[in-house]
């Protein structure tokens, strides 16, 4: 099993454990006069989110290194050129800070744990939180019954420039990123946490998504405006 698959399995286990403890708490609620069981449930869910943040950070770095290595391999004509370029690329990645809280996978996981730990339904939890994150889109996907998408590519963790939708599951990636990943790998599945699609990604499965592209452009404009505002404040 690959490293990323181990991480996905661990995250899925965290969610299932939270559901189990929620059911236990419900069954013992009549004996919980002081709210101690509910408190333990909430503390456990919080710790799982913290563990997930660390795991997703490692997964993100692993994916970035893997993608960078494939890029260097395709760009290098000799072993010496590969070694020199790879050293520079890896050092740059090591210095790069990964903000896990902005990664769609972490946001999806957090919502899944919150839904599992709460007495309300997962649908209610998602509905109440959709207005809290500007970089998320709610889409109706037949295979999953609705999904929350990040505007950041699941492999590169960068804001997507050319979003494409996987017609087999509805999840979205950056075209350049996914094409680079599947170029020399025929056994790549959708990397989104909880995706039930087991079909290997093929170019024919990828279609442009104009709606998401427009959302990406809006996000880019907002980030550019924020950067300009920050620069002006620093000058003053």
C-alpha positions in Angstrom: 0.0 0.0 0.0 1.4 3.4 -0.9 2.0 6.1 1.7 -1.0 8.2 0.6 -3.3 5.2 0.7 -2.1 4.6 4.3 -3.0 8.2 5.2 -6.4 7.9 3.5 -7.1 4.7 5.4 -6.2 6.4 8.7 -8.4 9.4 8.0 -11.3 7.2 7.1 -10.8 5.3 10.4 -10.8 8.5 12.4 -14.2 9.3 10.9 -15.6 5.8 11.6 -14.3 5.9 15.2 -16.0 9.3 15.8 -19.3 7.8 14.5 -18.9 4.8 16.9 -18.2 7.0 19.9 -21.2 9.2 18.9 -23.4 6.1 18.9 -22.0 5.0 22.3 -22.6 8.5 23.7 -26.2 8.5 22.5 -26.8 5.0 24.0 -25.4 6.2 27.4 -26.9 9.7 27.4 -29.5 8.9 30.1 -26.6 8.1 32.5 -24.6 11.1 31.6 -25.9 13.7 34.1 -22.8 15.9 34.1 -22.2 15.9 30.3 -18.9 14.1 30.8 -19.5 11.6 27.9 -20.3 14.5 25.5 -17.2 16.3 26.6 -15.0 13.2 26.0 -16.6 12.8 22.6 -15.8 16.4 21.6 -12.2 16.2 22.9 -11.7 13.0 21.0 -13.0 14.5 17.8 -10.7 17.5 18.3 -7.6 15.3 18.7 -8.5 13.4 15.5 -8.7 16.6 13.6 -5.2 17.6 15.0 -3.8 14.2 14.0 -5.4 14.5 10.5 -3.8 18.0 10.1 -0.4 16.4 10.6 -1.1 13.5 8.3 -2.5 15.6 5.5 0.5 17.9 5.8 2.8 14.9 5.3 0.6 13.6 2.4 0.7 17.1 0.8 4.5 17.2 1.0 4.8 13.7 -0.3 2.6 14.5 -3.3 4.6 17.7 -4.0 7.9 15.9 -3.9 6.6 13.2 -6.2 5.3 15.7 -8.7 8.5 17.7 -8.5 10.6 14.6 -9.1 8.5 13.7 -12.2 8.9 17.2 -13.5 12.7 17.1 -13.0 12.9 13.7 -14.7 11.1 15.0 -17.7 13.3 18.1 -17.9 16.7 16.5 -17.3 18.8 15.0 -20.1 21.6 13.6 -18.0 21.9 12.1 -14.5 24.1 15.1 -13.5 21.5 17.6 -14.6 18.8 15.6 -12.8 20.8 15.6 -9.5 21.5 19.3 -9.6 18.0 20.3 -10.5 16.4 17.9 -8.0 18.5 19.2 -5.2 17.4 22.8 -5.9 13.8 21.8 -6.3 13.7 19.8 -3.1 15.4 22.5 -1.1 12.7 25.0 -2.3 9.9 22.6 -1.4 11.4 22.0 2.1 11.3 25.8 2.7 7.7 26.0 1.5 5.1 26.4 4.3 2.0 24.2 3.9 -1.2 25.7 5.3 -3.2 22.6 5.8 -6.3 24.5 6.8 -6.6 25.8 3.3 -6.5 22.4 1.7 -9.9 21.1 0.6 -9.1 17.6 1.9 -8.6 18.9 5.4 -11.8 20.9 5.3 -13.8 17.9 4.0 -12.3 15.8 6.8 -13.1 18.4 9.5 -16.7 18.6 8.3 -17.0 14.8 8.2 -15.8 14.5 11.8 -18.0 17.4 13.0 -21.0 15.7 11.3 -20.1 12.3 12.9 -19.7 13.9 16.4 -22.8 16.0 16.3 -26.4 14.9 16.9 -27.5 16.6 13.7 -27.1 15.1 10.2 -24.0 15.5 8.1 -26.2 17.3 5.6 -27.2 19.9 8.2 -23.6 20.4 9.2 -22.5 21.0 5.7 -25.4 23.3 4.9 -24.5 25.5 7.9 -20.9 25.8 7.0 -21.0 26.4 3.3 -21.0 30.2 3.7 -17.8 30.2 5.8 -15.2 29.4 3.2 -15.0 31.5 0.0 -12.8 29.0 -1.8 -15.4 26.2 -1.6 -18.1 25.3 -4.0 -21.1 23.0 -3.5 -21.8 20.8 -6.5 -24.4 18.1 -6.9 -22.5 14.9 -7.9 -24.6 11.8 -8.6 -22.0 9.3 -7.4 -21.4 11.0 -4.0 -24.7 12.8 -3.4 -23.0 16.2 -3.3 -19.4 17.2 -2.5 -17.4 20.2 -1.3 -14.6 21.2 -3.7 -11.5 23.2 -3.0 -10.2 25.5 -5.6 -6.7 24.2 -4.8 -5.4 21.2 -6.8 -5.3 18.0 -4.7 -1.8 17.2 -5.9 0.1 20.5 -6.2 -1.9 22.2 -3.5 -1.8 25.3 -5.7 -4.7 27.4 -6.8 -6.0 25.7 -10.0 -5.4 27.6 -13.3 -7.2 25.2 -15.7 -9.7 23.1 -13.7 -11.0 19.9 -15.2 -13.7 17.6 -13.8 -13.3 13.8 -13.6 -16.5 12.5 -15.2 -16.3 9.3 -13.3 -16.7 10.9 -9.8 -17.1 14.6 -10.3 -14.0 15.7 -8.5 -11.9 18.6 -9.9 -8.1 18.9 -10.6 -5.8 21.2 -12.4 -5.3 19.9 -15.9 -1.5 20.4 -15.9 -1.1 18.7 -12.6 -3.3 15.6 -13.3 -1.9 15.1 -16.8 1.7 15.2 -15.4 0.7 12.6 -12.7 -1.0 10.2 -15.1 1.5 10.6 -17.9 3.7 7.8 -16.8 1.4 6.1 -14.3 -1.6 4.1 -15.5 -2.7 3.2 -12.0 -3.7 6.6 -10.5 -7.1 7.0 -8.9 -8.9 10.1 -7.7 -6.9 11.5 -4.7 -9.9 13.2 -3.0 -10.6 11.8 0.5 -13.6 9.5 0.6 -14.0 9.2 -3.2 -15.7 5.9 -4.0 -14.6 5.9 -7.6 -12.0 3.1 -8.2 -11.5 3.8 -11.9 -8.0 4.8 -12.9 -7.9 8.3 -14.2 -7.6 8.6 -18.0 -7.4 11.8 -20.2 -10.7 10.9 -21.7 -12.4 11.2 -18.3 -11.3 14.9 -17.9 -13.5 17.7 -19.1 -13.2 21.4 -18.6 -15.4 23.1 -16.0 -16.3 26.6 -16.9 -18.1 27.3 -13.7 -15.2 26.4 -11.5 -12.8 28.3 -13.9 -14.9 31.4 -13.3 -14.7 30.8 -9.5 -10.9 30.4 -9.8 -10.6 33.7 -11.6 -12.6 35.4 -8.9 -10.4 33.9 -6.2 -7.2 35.1 -8.1 -8.6 38.6 -8.4 -9.5 38.7 -4.7 -6.0 37.4 -3.7 -4.4 40.0 -6.0 -6.4 42.7 -4.3 -5.5 41.5 -0.9 -1.8 41.5 -1.8 -2.1 45.0 -3.1 -3.8 46.2 0.0 -1.2 44.5 2.2 1.6 46.2 0.2 0.0 49.6 0.7 -0.4 49.1 4.4 3.3 48.1 4.7 4.4 51.2 2.9 2.5 53.4 5.3 
